[in-house]
Amino acid sequence: MSDAVPAKEAAALDAADGLALKRAEFDLDDRVVYLDGNSLGAPPRAVAGRLADVVGREWGRLGIRSWEESGWWAAPERVGDRVAALVGAGPGQVVVGDSTSVNVFKAVVAAVRLAERDGDGRDEILVDAATFPTDGYIARSAARMTGCRIRPVDAADMAREAGPRTAVALVNHVDYRTGRLHDLPAVTAAVRAAGARTVWDLCHSAGALPVHLDAGGADFAVGCTYKYLNGGPGAPAFLYVRRALQDRFDSPLPGWNSHADPFAMDPAYAPADGAARGRVGTPEILSLLALDAALDVWDGVDLAAVRAKSLALTDFFLRCVEAYVPQGRVESVTPQAHAERGSQVSLRCAAGPAGGAGEVMAELVRRGVVGDFRRPDVLRFGFTPLYTRFADAERAARVLADVLADVGEGAGR
């Protein structure tokens, strides 16, 4: 196929894109194709000015008065409600703070404690066998502390593997390596039918596609905000606790910020009501307010349109790869079925005489196409619908073909 055909198709798709104007709200280098928003989102333009005001005026002029006058104290719940709207949760169920790892620990231990209170002998934590490593590390530590056993199972088998001993199932909504999307409502319903609870990791789905936590019956969920939500490096994570469980949520990290009356300085802990029960220590104000500003790009955005563009982008990229890349050089490990696909494409790249996938990605980056590499042989390309263009997808596939051709030629020199 001629290079002109996909390029013309990309131009037509970009011209018809209802989200195209959103790209201008991000600080991007048009010389670079940035397809790593599934690791770190691009910065919205409004963030720098907001941070300058926080540092210069709120901190620099108002100082400690900003905890009340600038709303710092209530920011974890206020920003949490903004995140909640993007993950299908009603107000008062999401708090922003800490890291994903810390929030996984809170949620898993709290779920085990709920099972202990119910007194039905549940002592098993199911964990997605292909989970992002930190989730597994945290789950194993939680198991040691609570006297539970860990049982890794394939996420696709989680629903049928939950049984009478299962206290909680920790599941990744989207597999970080392959981009496979799991059925949150169906898995949640099956785990609940077995008498257990779910903790969903939304790191690779929040901001990339509609998530229906309330409608899907999720018990707990966690997620980061520096990927598709564009909160910046080290942006605080979020914790969702279903409203019906909040008065029984027993956090293993009862910090002073989650106390019912923090400034009473009471040595006896009394948990706050609502989402605030998920807080621990002093909020990360600078990064929290950077996230708050970043979330402005979502004002007026229809998540259904985001999902439609995500699927169109990934479909188009796969077609371009098929058109440009010689057969047998790469293989998609991302599901073809839309119902099973997140917002990334992962390509297995077999090692050749001149190097493997790591070398291919390094050369792609040198040529202005930024994705990432997961050992041993996976090239990952994340598609962020608010700023990724179809022209970006076409260029990435074309440069990938050039790199693979050059690597092959280099091997024989």
N, C-alpha and C positions, 0 to 999 in steps of 0.2 A: 504493500500500500504506500502511496506517495505521502511524504511528510505533510504536504499541503492539506490533505483530507482531515486528519485529526486537528490540525491547527485551525482550519476554517470552522470545524465543528466547535472547537473551544471558544472561538470568537463569538459564534452565534449563541452558545450557552451563556457566556458571560453577559452578552447584551440583554438576554432575557432574565437574568438573575435578579430576583426581588430583594436579595440581601446584599447586592453589590455595593451599595452606598455605605454599608457598615465598615468596609475596609478602610475608608478614610479616617475612621475614629481610632485607628491603630498606628503606632509608630513603626513603620516597616521600611525595609530597604528593597526597592523594586528591582534591584540587580540580583537579589537572592530569592530563591524559592524556599520558603520556610515551611517544612512539613514535619516539624517536631513539636507541635502544640500539644501532643499527647504526652510530652515530657515537661515542657515549659512553654506556656502560652506567651504570645507577643504582648508587649505593653500597650494598653490603651493610652491615647494621648493625654487624657484628663488626669492621669495618675500623678505625673510630675508636679503639676500645679497644685494639686490637692496636698501632696506631701510637703511642698514648700510652705503652704499655709499652715499645715499642722506643726511643722518644725518652727517656722518663724513667728507665727501669731499664737496658736493654741498652746504650744509648749514654751516658746520664747517669750511671749508677753503675758499670757494668762497663767502659765505655770500650773501649779497644782489645782487652781480653780477650774481648769478644763475638765477635771473628772466630773464635775456637775454642769458647769456652764457650757461646755462643748459636747456634753453627752458621752464622754468616754466610758463612764461606768456602765451604761446600758448598751454599749456598742456590740458586745457579743450576741445579745439577743436580737437587737435591731438588725444587724447584718445577717444574723441567722435567719430572720424572717425573709430577707431578700434571697438568700440561698434556697430557703424552703420553697419559694415560688418556682424555682427552677428544677426542683426534684419532686414535685407533686406532693408537697406537704403543706398542711394548714399552718397558720401562725402559732407560735409558742411551742414548737416541737423541735426546733433546730437551734443549737448554740454553736458559735464559731470560736475556736480557740484550740491551743495545743497542736500536736501533730497527728497525722493519721495513725501512726503507731500507738500513741498514747490513747487515742479514742477507741482503737480496736481493743486495747486492754480493758478500758472502762466497760465497753459494751459486752465483751465476752464474759468477763468476771461477773458483771451484773446479771447476765442471762443465767449463768450457773447458779448464782445466789437465789434467783427466782425459782429455779428448779428445786433447790434445797429447801426453800420455804414451802414449796408444794408437797414435799415429802414423799415423792414417788420413786426414789432411788435412782434417779438419772445421774450418770457419772461419765458421760461420753461427750466429747467435743468433736464434731465432724469438721474437717477443714478441706477446702478445695485442694486437691493434690497438685494442681498446677498454679497455686496461688502465688502472688507476688511474695518474695521470700519473707519480708518483714511480718506479714500477716501470720505466716507459719511460725516464725520465731516467737511472736507475741502469744499466739495460741498455745504453744508448747509451754511457755512460761506460766501462762494462766492455768494450764492443766496441772502443772506441778504444784502450784500454790493452792489449788482447790481440791486436789486429790482426784482429779478426773484423768481419764485416758484420752489420748488423741487418736483419731482414726482418719487418715487421709483417704479421700475418695474422689473420683472424677466428678467435676461439677455437673456433668450431664446425668450422673447417677445419684446425685445428692437426694433427690426427692424419694427414690425408692430405698435408699440406704438408711434413711432416718428411721429409728425404731424405738422400742420401749426404754432403752438406756440413754438415748440421745437427749442432752440438755439443750444444746445449741448447735446450729450449723453456720459456719462462717464461709460466705460465698462471694466470689468476685463477680460483679454484674457483667463486666467485660474482661476477658482474659487479656492481660497486658502484653503477652507475647504474640498471640495469634489474632487478636481482635474479635474473638468469638463472643457473641452476646447471649447471655443466659436468660431464661424466662422467669423474671422475678415473681409475677403473680402465681404462676404454676408451682414453682419450687416452694414458695412461701406457704401456699395452701397445703401442699403435701407434707412439709415439715410440721406445720401446725396440726394437721390431722394425726400425725404420729405423737403429738403431745409436746413437741419441742418448739424452740424459738429460733429466729433467724437474725444474723448480723450480715448486712450487705455492704460490701466495699464498692463504692461508686466512683473511685478515682478516675476510671477511664470511661465513665458515662455521663457524669454531671456536667452539663453544658454542651454535650455532644449530641444528646438525643433526649426525648421526653422520658422522664422517670416518674413512676406513679407509686410513690411510697404509701400514701394513705389508701388509695384505691386498691393497691396490691396487697395490703394487709401486713406490710413489713413491721417487724418489732423494733429493730435497731438498724441504723445505717451510719456509715462513716464515709468520709471522702476528703480529698485534698482540693485546694482551690487554685493551685498554681498551674494547672494544665488547661483544660478548656474554659475555665472560669477566669483565667488571665490575671490572677492575683499577684503574681510576681514570685521570685525565688524565695522559698521559705515562708510563703504566705500561710496563715493558720488554717488548720483543717476544720471540719465540722462534724457534729454528732447529732443524729436524729434519734429521739426516743418517742415511740408512739404514745399519744396522749393517755391512752388507757393504762399504760404501764408506769407513768411518771411518778405516781405516789408510792410505787414499790421499787423504783430504781435506786439500788444501793450501790453507789459508786465506790470502787476500791481506792479511789483517790479523793478523799473528802477534804478538799482545800478550803481555805478561809473564804474564797470567793463564792463558794457554793453553800455557804452557811446562810441560814434564814435571816440572821442579823449580823453581818460580817463585822461591823464596827463595835459590837458589844464585847468583842474579844473574849467570848465565853470559852473556857477550856472544854466544855462539853459541846460536842457537835450536834447541831440540829439542821437537817437539810432544808434548803430553799424549796419553794414550790416551782413546778414547771421546768422549762428548759434550763433555767439557771442552775438546777441541780447537777448539770453536766459540767459546770465550770470547776476549775481547780485553783490556780493562782492568779496573779495579776495579769490582765489581758495584754497581749502584744500590740500595743496601741499603734505604733507606726505602720506595721505590716497589716494590721486589721483595718486601718483607715485607708491604706492603699488599696486593699481589696474592695472596700466600700466604694471607692471612686471607680475602680475597674468594673464593678457590676453595673455602672450607669450604661454601659454599651448594650445591656440587655433590655433597656427600657423600650417597650413597644414591640419587642421581637416575639414572633410566634414560634414556639418550639417545634411545631409540626413542620413549619417551613425550614427550620434548621435541619430536621431529620431528612426531609425530602432532598435538600441540597447535599447533605452528607452522603446519602445513598447514590445520588446522581454523580457526585465527584468520584467516589470510590469505583462505581461502575465504569465511568469514563477512563479513569486511570488504568484500570485493568484492561480495557479495550486498547488503550494506547500501548501498554506493555506488550500485549499480544501482537500489535501491529509492528512495533519497532524492534523488540528484543528477539534475537534468534531462538527458535524453539529449543527447549532443554537447558537454557542457561539459568532460568529462574522458575520457581514454582510457587504459586500463591498458596499459603496455608490459612488464609482468611476465608471464612465460609462464603460461598456464592449467594446463598439464600439471604434475602434482606432481613428476615426475621431473626437471623442468627449472626448478624454483622454489626459491629460497633462503628466507629468512625476512623478506622485505620486500615491499611493494607499491609500485610506482612508477607514478604517474599523470601522463600528459602533459596539461598544462592550457594550452589555447590562450589567447593574449593577447586581451583585450577592450578596449573603450574606456576602462575605468577601471583598466587595469593587467593584468599577466600573472601568471605562477606565483609570482614572487618576492613580489609584493604579496599574493597569496592566502595564501601561507605565513606572511608576517608577521602578517596578520590572524588566522589560525588560532592562532598563538602568543599573540597578545593575548587570545584567547578561551579559552586554556587547553588547546589541543591542540598539542603540540610534535612536529613532524616536521622535515624539512629540505628545502631547495630546491637543485636542481642546474641550472645554466644549460643551455640557455636556458628550458626550459619543463617541467621535471620536479619533481613533488612526491614526496618519498620518505617512506614510513612503515615504520619497523622494528618488528617484533613479537618481543619477547623473552619466550619462553614461561614463564620462571620467575616473571615478575611482571606480564605483560600480561594483562588480563582481557578476556573477550568483551564486557563492558559498555563497556570502553575503546574497542574497535573500533567498537561501535555509536554511541557518542557522537562519535567522531572523524568518522564518515561523516555524521552528522546536522549537526554543526557545519560541516563542509565544504560541505554543501548550503546552509546558511544564509549562509555567507560568499559563496559564488558568487551567491546570489540578491541579497544586499546590494550586492555589487560591480556587478552588472548594473543594479540600481535606481539606484545612485549615478551611473552613467554618464549617465543621462537627466535628472538634476536641474539 
